[in-house]
Amino acid sequence: MSMSVQTKRTIAGALAIGATVVGLSVGPSIASAGTASQSMSKASTTSSFAQIRCYGGVTDGTIVTWYGAPVSVGQPVVASAVEAGGGNPTQEFFGAYRIYAEGTAVKDNAVQVKIHTGAAAPTDICVHYVG
């Protein structure tokens, strides 16, 4: 039984796509423009979570800490920040401040985040944690 040219091309294309998917799923890699050697460590996650915590009186460069977080050292955590207030310290909104999180440090049972407000005056903020 012979296959048509179109059938052979379809099968070859499907095999090529399958090989590409397998090649892409073999694991993470690190790309570097520099010549320094990089190593990669694998963090283990014991649980996943999404949490919003609000803090009052935060000034530019303040490090806020969520004690009791369900994390361990090396676990990946992402944090973002937004202004809060307007009569309710947990009400999030976009106000005059330029709020953003810079740097996240994960410790056993704690996450620290450096907050920038763009102003010297204290303000209320909420931080979103996902890990």
Secondary structure in CASP SS format (residue, H / E / C, confidence):
PFRMAT SS
TARGET T0000
AUTHOR 0000-0000-0000
METHOD secondary structure of the structure
MODEL  1
M C 1.00
S C 1.00
M C 1.00
S C 1.00
V H 1.00
Q H 1.00
T H 1.00
K H 1.00
R H 1.00
T H 1.00
I H 1.00
A H 1.00
G H 1.00
A H 1.00
L H 1.00
A H 1.00
I H 1.00
G H 1.00
A H 1.00
T H 1.00
V H 1.00
V H 1.00
G H 1.00
L H 1.00
S C 1.00
V C 1.00
G C 1.00
P C 1.00
S C 1.00
I C 1.00
A C 1.00
S C 1.00
A C 1.00
G C 1.00
T C 1.00
A C 1.00
S C 1.00
Q C 1.00
S C 1.00
M C 1.00
S C 1.00
K C 1.00
A C 1.00
S C 1.00
T C 1.00
T C 1.00
S C 1.00
S C 1.00
F C 1.00
A E 1.00
Q E 1.00
I E 1.00
R E 1.00
C E 1.00
Y E 1.00
G E 1.00
G E 1.00
V E 1.00
T C 1.00
D C 1.00
G C 1.00
T E 1.00
I E 1.00
V E 1.00
T E 1.00
W E 1.00
Y E 1.00
G C 1.00
A C 1.00
P C 1.00
V C 1.00
S C 1.00
V C 1.00
G C 1.00
Q C 1.00
P C 1.00
V C 1.00
V E 1.00
A E 1.00
S E 1.00
A E 1.00
V E 1.00
E E 1.00
A E 1.00
G E 1.00
G C 1.00
G C 1.00
N E 1.00
P E 1.00
T E 1.00
Q E 1.00
E E 1.00
F E 1.00
F C 1.00
G C 1.00
A C 1.00
Y C 1.00
R C 1.00
I C 1.00
Y E 1.00
A E 1.00
E E 1.00
G E 1.00
T E 1.00
A E 1.00
V E 1.00
K E 1.00
D C 1.00
N C 1.00
A E 1.00
V E 1.00
Q E 1.00
V E 1.00
K E 1.00
I E 1.00
H E 1.00
T C 1.00
G C 1.00
A C 1.00
A C 1.00
A C 1.00
P C 1.00
T E 1.00
D E 1.00
I E 1.00
C E 1.00
V E 1.00
H E 1.00
Y E 1.00
V E 1.00
G C 1.00
END
